[in-house]
Structure formats: structure tokens, C-alpha cells
Amino acid sequence: SRVVTGFDINKFNQEAQSRWLRPVEVLYILQNHESFNIAQKPPQKPPGGSLFLFNRRVLRYFRNDGYSWQKKKNGKTAREGHERLKVGNSDAINCYYARGEQNSCFQRRSYWMLDP
């Protein structure tokens, strides 16, 4: 397991307001999740730039945040892009992207470590 150092955890919420966090920053948050509050239920219509941590094994419907996301052709499930993000030279994080139904510039990103 890779350990990343040199970040100020308190700055991440502020930084997330104005930019996407870099993969190395996301990995640091996930590796140090004890330093953050774990959300017990999905927030309803959180403002842009919000940052939440969930245990996706416990909170199964963490994606139910009150927003309408673009749907797949079946019209039922959200259309999500899937990527693996590298930290250093190796894949470290899975990332799912969803775009807003009314505004395609509005996005939600969900991350988790590949080898927790």
C-alpha cells in the first residue's frame, strides 16, 4: 500500500470548492479516511464542490443525492463514465463520473481505492 505525505487534510474541503482534486490528493484522503467524518446517509442536493466520504459497503444507495443525472438508454440507471486513475506509475483509484441531466457541466465523481 502506497503512503502519500505532505498534505493538509483541512485544505481539501476548501480546495474542492474551486477545482477537482488530483488523484494523489484523493488517494491521500482515502488512505487517511479516519481523519474525516463518514457520512451516514447521502446528502440531498449538496452544493457544487462538496466533498463526502461514504463506506459504500454500508451505505448502499450513496448515489441517491436528489439530483437528476443523465440516464443510460434504458432510461433507468445513471450513465456513468468509468476510469482508473494512476498515482505515480500504477493504477490506484477507480473513478465514476456522472453528468447532470439539465446541466451537463454539473458532475459528480465517486472514487475508491483499487486495493483497499
C-alpha positions in Angstrom: 0.0 0.0 0.0 1.3 3.4 -1.0 1.5 6.2 1.6 1.4 9.8 0.4 2.6 12.5 2.8 2.8 16.3 2.9 -0.9 17.2 2.6 -3.1 19.3 4.9 -6.4 17.5 5.2 -8.1 20.6 6.4 -7.4 22.3 3.0 -9.1 19.7 0.9 -12.7 20.8 1.5 -11.7 24.4 0.6 -9.8 23.3 -2.5 -12.7 21.1 -3.7 -14.8 24.2 -3.9 -12.9 25.6 -6.9 -11.2 22.6 -8.6 -11.2 18.8 -8.9 -8.8 17.2 -6.5 -5.8 15.4 -8.1 -5.6 11.6 -7.9 -2.7 11.8 -5.4 -4.9 14.0 -3.2 -7.9 11.7 -3.5 -5.7 8.7 -2.6 -4.4 10.5 0.4 -8.0 11.2 1.6 -9.0 7.6 1.1 -5.9 6.3 2.9 -6.5 8.6 5.8 -10.3 8.3 6.0 -10.1 8.1 9.8 -9.4 11.8 9.8 -12.7 12.6 8.1 -16.4 12.2 9.1 -18.0 9.3 7.3 -21.5 10.3 6.1 -24.3 8.1 7.4 -26.7 9.0 4.6 -26.5 10.7 1.2 -26.9 14.5 1.4 -29.8 15.9 -0.5 -28.8 18.3 -3.3 -25.4 19.2 -1.9 -23.9 22.4 -3.4 -21.2 22.1 -6.1 -17.7 21.5 -4.7 -19.0 19.4 -1.8 -16.8 16.5 -0.6 -18.3 13.5 1.2 -16.9 10.1 2.4 -19.1 7.0 2.5 -18.5 3.4 3.3 -20.1 2.0 0.2 -20.4 -1.4 1.7 -22.6 0.0 4.5 -24.4 2.9 2.6 -25.6 1.1 -0.5 -27.5 4.0 -2.0 -24.9 6.7 -1.6 -25.6 7.9 -5.1 -29.2 9.0 -4.2 -28.4 12.6 -3.7 -31.6 14.2 -5.0 -30.1 15.3 -8.4 -31.2 14.1 -11.8 -28.2 12.5 -13.6 -28.1 11.6 -17.3 -29.6 8.2 -17.9 -28.5 5.2 -20.0 -30.6 4.3 -23.0 -32.7 2.0 -20.8 -33.9 5.2 -19.0 -33.5 3.7 -15.6 -29.8 3.8 -14.4 -27.5 6.8 -14.4 -25.0 7.0 -17.3 -21.5 6.9 -15.7 -18.1 7.1 -17.2 -15.6 4.7 -15.5 -11.8 5.3 -15.3 -8.8 4.0 -13.4 -6.6 6.8 -12.2 -2.8 6.5 -11.7 -0.8 7.7 -8.8 2.8 7.5 -9.7 3.1 4.8 -12.3 0.4 2.4 -11.2 -3.4 2.4 -11.2 -4.6 3.3 -7.7 -8.1 4.7 -7.8 -11.4 3.8 -9.6 -13.4 6.9 -10.6 -17.1 7.1 -11.8 -18.3 10.3 -13.4 -21.9 11.2 -13.8 -23.3 14.4 -15.6 -26.3 16.4 -14.7 -29.5 15.8 -16.7 -30.3 19.6 -17.0 -26.7 20.9 -17.0 -24.0 18.6 -18.5 -21.3 20.8 -16.9 -22.5 19.7 -13.5 -20.7 16.5 -12.5 -20.5 14.0 -9.7 -17.4 12.0 -9.2 -17.1 8.9 -7.0 -13.7 7.4 -6.1 -12.5 4.3 -4.3 -9.1 2.6 -4.0 -8.4 -0.4 -6.2 -6.5 -2.2 -3.4 -8.0 -1.0 -0.1 
